[in-house]
Amino acid sequence: MIVRTMEQKLATTVPAVGQPALTKPVIADLIRDRIIAGRLAMGERIADKQLAADLGVSRTPVREALLQLQSEGLVEIKPQSGTFVFDLTAADIAEICALRVILETGAIRSLLANEMKEALARLGLIVGQAALALEDGDMAQCDALDWQFHESLIAATGNQYLIRAYRGISSQLRALRQRMPRDADRIAQAIAQHRRIVDLCAAGRVDGAVAQISGHVGNVERLLTAIGETG
């Protein structure tokens, strides 16, 4: 079995002599991207001393980056134990999905109350692009468009408090998505649900759209919980 080092997992290089050192935001981006992509496993320990050596920087910007990621819920810093990639119990998954339902159904009600037809058109376009990606067998693109659909729904409200609240769970949600299988049947079902949400919104059927997105998130919760129990 090949064991990857932290440096290999980050897939980055130490800055060349004369080049500026990596900054806290860049380091945070590197670690965040690897957690979301699943290259750093949930619950895995992150050694800041080794990470600093691998990146050719002092421990200060690494620690600052990890504090930033802790505020996003992506890492947990345990005194006297170390820093670990976040991991969620079934109860945690239920709570984060419950919050997601509150935020996304609120976004739907806001869109329909303000008759945001352009926003619905954009959501419909994303659904169409996802369907084409599925036909091409591009599961990675399907996954990216799935996430874009939900982020666009929230962003379309223009409500900065709603957007900020969703941003608070978005990194964890994106990381959790990597645990879900990228099989065609599941993705086709998600695309169909997205299309149904857009159609119901276009018809002004707010209760139907709210019920549809609640069921959609519920499906995700059940799948993530089942994966956690078997993983």
BELSUL-V859747 format. One line per field, one symbol per residue. phi: phi as a letter, one per 30 degrees, with the letter a starting at -180 (. if undefined). A space follows every 50 residues. Layout:
phi->???
//
This chain:
phi->.ccddeddddhbbdedejddddcedddddddedddddidcddiddcdddd ddddcibdddddddddddddddidbbcceibkcbddbbdedddddddddd dedddddddddddchdddddddddddddddddddddicdddedddddded ddeddddiddddddddddcdddddddeddddccddddddddddddddddd dddicddddddddddddddddddddddddcd
//
